[in-house]
Amino acid sequence: MIWGVGMRMRMRSALLAGAVVSVIAGLLVPTGAAAQSGARGVTATTIKVAGLGFADQLGDGSIGAQARFARANRDHELPGGRKIDYTEFADDKADPTTALSEARRLVQQEGVFAIVPTLSPNLGQGQFFDQQHVPYFGWGIAASYCHPGYGFAVSGCLLPENPTITDNNWARTITNYYNDTKKPKPWSVAIVNEDTPAGKTSTAIVLAQFQADGFKVTYAKPSMPGPPAVVGDFSPYVNAVLTSNNGKAPDLVVLSIGSTNAFAFVKALNAAGYKGDISLSFYDPRIVALLKDTIVITPFGPFESDAPAMKQLISDVKAFKPDVTLGLAVEAGYLSADMFIKAMQKVGKDPTPEKLQKVASTMTYKLSGVQCPTTFPTAWKHGTDGTGLVKSNGTTWQIVEPYTPVNTCAPMIPLKGHPKSI
């Protein structure tokens, strides 16, 4: 599965409706090297951390984190000369029970100071980390990043419960692209989603975005069956979209659906002779040929960027693992580690989890050209996405709208009372 901005929209309802894993309180004091500072996982020379997440789909985030930690250790970036001892990336298998078990093991048996990165849509163990005062830094694709505590997402909270506002980055970035290319107005758009709880929420969000930016929305329905159902014939959905603009095709088709359906829908649109724009949220070098001529939004700065911070990121990652395929998981892991390092620098020479939580809860994290400013405590309420736009020529991604904070990251628009579909 390829992860993108639309993925977190589709996960919003599904995650919030998931079972809540109960947590038994009580911290067991870890054994092992003497924690000379008095804090778990801290010695006179090291800070012990580990990663946790869905290894099958997001495991490359560990490479990004380790690459950033390697530079920090080499350049003596932590106060007191301590080095980061990164032990492992524990696999939660996207299973809440496994996630809690691995969280317990890392804290109570391995004695880690913090979890970096945390990359999973099923971060139910966040309650456990909060209870045990375990800081965790990651990508905000889990609901546990949406309340004050010990969890800090580089992107802020992307899955708020019962959201009443949303960012407007997808629509606004395409608006900027159309203005730059002088595309004649009015612009029309059809929004395709899946008939799932998450798909219904996503429809309301994307519909609100494009209406707020003045698009004529001709179609916005969660009509397509979602996984595990398999769509055998896409023609009814394609025909509905291509006749939605008073019998004609819209200028733009936005696919806020899962990767399997999205890739097949692109193929079906092309086969039907559609000449307009198709926009998705799946940015990855491995699918550039599959998505030829589509325009894709990126939740972080794209790797094709010439921003100095992106060049540094790529240099760090390639120095650590030259043959790695650059993807969103790598980027999310790197940013999580970078945020952790910058917070630790503010903590000083005598770190404790409580000091780190206090510092991070009021910090602003940014990496110019790669991640827009994320300011806590506001970031516990909603996400702070910037967005870029790239287009596939069949061989490479080409930047058509640079990654920038849109109106200080995200122009927020209301959702309360907004129609769910049209």
Secondary structure as GFF3:
##gff-version 3
##sequence-region A 1 422
A	DSSP	alpha_helix	5	16	.	.	.	ID=ss1
A	DSSP	beta_strand	46	53	.	.	.	ID=ss2
A	DSSP	alpha_helix	55	58	.	.	.	ID=ss3
A	DSSP	alpha_helix	61	74	.	.	.	ID=ss4
A	DSSP	three_ten_helix	79	81	.	.	.	ID=ss5
A	DSSP	beta_strand	83	91	.	.	.	ID=ss6
A	DSSP	alpha_helix	96	104	.	.	.	ID=ss7
A	DSSP	pi_helix	105	109	.	.	.	ID=ss8
A	DSSP	beta_strand	114	119	.	.	.	ID=ss9
A	DSSP	alpha_helix	126	132	.	.	.	ID=ss10
A	DSSP	beta_strand	136	138	.	.	.	ID=ss11
A	DSSP	three_ten_helix	143	145	.	.	.	ID=ss12
A	DSSP	beta_strand	151	153	.	.	.	ID=ss13
A	DSSP	beta_strand	165	167	.	.	.	ID=ss14
A	DSSP	alpha_helix	169	180	.	.	.	ID=ss15
A	DSSP	beta_strand	188	194	.	.	.	ID=ss16
A	DSSP	alpha_helix	197	212	.	.	.	ID=ss17
A	DSSP	beta_strand	216	224	.	.	.	ID=ss18
A	DSSP	alpha_helix	235	242	.	.	.	ID=ss19
A	DSSP	beta_strand	252	255	.	.	.	ID=ss20
A	DSSP	alpha_helix	259	271	.	.	.	ID=ss21
A	DSSP	beta_strand	277	280	.	.	.	ID=ss22
A	DSSP	three_ten_helix	285	287	.	.	.	ID=ss23
A	DSSP	beta_strand	295	298	.	.	.	ID=ss24
A	DSSP	alpha_helix	308	320	.	.	.	ID=ss25
A	DSSP	alpha_helix	328	347	.	.	.	ID=ss26
A	DSSP	alpha_helix	353	360	.	.	.	ID=ss27
A	DSSP	beta_strand	364	367	.	.	.	ID=ss28
A	DSSP	beta_strand	371	375	.	.	.	ID=ss29
A	DSSP	three_ten_helix	378	380	.	.	.	ID=ss30
A	DSSP	beta_strand	387	392	.	.	.	ID=ss31
A	DSSP	beta_strand	397	404	.	.	.	ID=ss32
A	DSSP	beta_strand	412	414	.	.	.	ID=ss33
###
